[in-house]
Amino acid sequence: MAVITYRDALNQALREEMQRDDRVFLMGEEVAVYQGAYKVSKGLLQEFGEMRVVDTPITELGFAGVGVGAAMVGLRPVIEFMTWNFGVLALDQVLNSAAKMLYMSGGQYPMPLVFRGPNGAALQLSGQHSQSFESWLAHMPGVKVVTPGTPHDAKGLLKSAIRDDNPVLFLEGEMLYNTKGEVPEEEYVIPIGKADLKREGDHCSIVTNGKMALVAMQAADQLAKQDIRVDVVDLRTVRPMDIDAIKTSVAKTNRAVVLEEGWELAGIGAQVVDYIQRECFDDLDAPVVRVHQADVPMPYAKNLERLAKPDAAKTIAAVKKVMYIE
Amino acid sequence: MATKIFMEALSPTMEEGRLVKWLKNEGDAVKSGDVLAEVETDKAVMELVARGDGVLRKRLVNEGESRPVGQLVGVIAAKDENIDALVAEAGGTGTASGGDAAKAPEKVVAQTQETAGTSSVPRTPQQSQGESSTPPQEKSPGAQPLPSAAPAAVGTGGNGGRAKSSPLARRIASERGLDISSLQGSGPGGRIIKRDIEAAATTGATGAAPPRSDRGARAGREQPFEDIPLTQIRKTIARRLAESIGPIPTFYLTAELDLTRVVEMRAAMLELGDEFKVSINDVLLKAVATALQQHPEVNAHWLGDRIRVHNRVHLGMAVATDDGLIVPVIFDADQKRMSEISAEARQLARLARERKLKPEQYTGSTFSVSNLGMMQIAQFTAIINPPEVGILAIGAAEDVPVLKDGELQSRKRVHVTMSCDHRAVDGAVGARFLQTLRRLVENPLMLVY
């Protein structure tokens, strides 16, 4: 298998799907001439031309609406937000048009549309540009929300997202674009809604998604040195959520830590804990513990930002807590 | 290292104790286990023993004074050890009579309780419905006081007497037939978790409920009891009847038993010598014990979510004392000969009147008997002693006219009335028990079979 970056994995997925289906097109700020703010769309303008790789003005609500309209008339748009922090400007089109079109048109208008872009905090981008939106977005019926954490998952899931007839909100990560991982040479897709057991252990389950899958793996590595073996359940998709994968793991380990990038209240972790208490009540040997961002706007100061973010140390402490260690 | 002497919980329901008499003087050398003082509990006069070696340096309570459980009442230390701080602390926590029990640094359960009896009958308040109003007894093996504000971090203490346990621990315990309430939890706040269950299962250290067995082939006496989960109909009966009458929906079954042959037997035995003298009550106790062995469904405890059917018969016998009613227990009564029952019943009644009964002698009964025959009460109903499910009230043996083959005869007869907890015992079940009892009493030779 080739080892490539998350960025290149997304680029391959876009290229392959655009080659496979000429209804697929990419639209957003700086996606064409500039080759993408994060170079995800590198080379696509040259290969597919300006009808299928379209630069837009700085008008998120406007071009999101164009995407919805294009999907209604049979195209398969991929709309890039430079970051999901800007995507909130388009929320009306996402929430009120894309998510509801099929339902409110009585099934007349399918919505084969992907909104994609980086999500969550990078480094020192401060409060307005460091936000994790998966729980906001997953709140809506009518969409799917995908949060791949590795190059392999990013490619396989983006291809599935483009082929899906429903609006898919695809959450990447600025800090993920340069990460590398093995990606198969041959074509593959990963089904939406399917979690991945990234590591196996019988002492505790860490249920996580997106960028935090990497944090969970770091924590697992350090815990292994202390003979604590954890399951890392990477949900990959947060809507629909793979409840069976959570159940299977917690039934085995009897303990769970839920790790997410965003804030605590009404977060993805809150939903995971609800599934666990409902489905795994008799399997639990300890209360479930959550790890998440501090309940503050992301600080700009480097030291405070580090304290606010969920990390491996906090995850390790949580694992030990649910294992009644220390 | 000084050893603190606390007012210990010497009975399951004791909240304070009166120091009747010091048996050691200040300056006396004492060894662990030595009796330091006599303490009057709510039930009896008990011994307070030393928990460490040294010299009894300080007595902090005068004879005749009361102290709440957990209060410092004395100090054992080396001869020249400085105990000023300890004594000062006792002053701080209130040496005044009747100090605040809630502020007691520690509640210690006497050793006698933990080893009490051979019975498996529940002793902790949360197990015994009869003691549901008593505060939990917290036990701590060490002598280090817990901070007064901290909830007890052990076992079944804290949290209003509910044993905290993880759902997984409860599931595994249930699958393995372990009695979770007998375990100490090692999790936060004393929570019983999986590893505690597994440790108990490996060491066999817990009050293991036997696996369900066929009632027809009931296991031997090595299995002290069997827990029968409640069926739906049982649950419905329990709920509906409790709605109708009190928390224990009681009904009463009265039978008149003919004592002609008992009287004949007593006379014949007396002819053999005074050592063979038994009372009618002794015969009835033996008959009840034997009948209980044949009807384990009334030799049972109602535990709320299940019925605990006891394989051993521990017969409680109500004794009136000047202080009130107490029910000492004849353990394994069904296994004892009539002479043993007779001697034990007399002994227990004497101890009860002298207030010398130890807790293990008045806890753990599986069924009780109350006899007011000596007070010329013809018949009466007794109140069930929960969690037992039945009690037998025995009236006076009286000569009554009986029509036999068309002729009037004089017969000695006794009325017995069984109070039954309808949640556990249906009318027919109680009646069958009384049928057996009648057969045994009216044919007392069967008691020697």
Interface residues (C-beta under 8 A of the other chain):
Chain A: N254 F281 D282 D283 L284 D285 A286 Y324
Chain B: S166 P167 L168 A169 R170 R171 S186 G187 P188 I193 K194
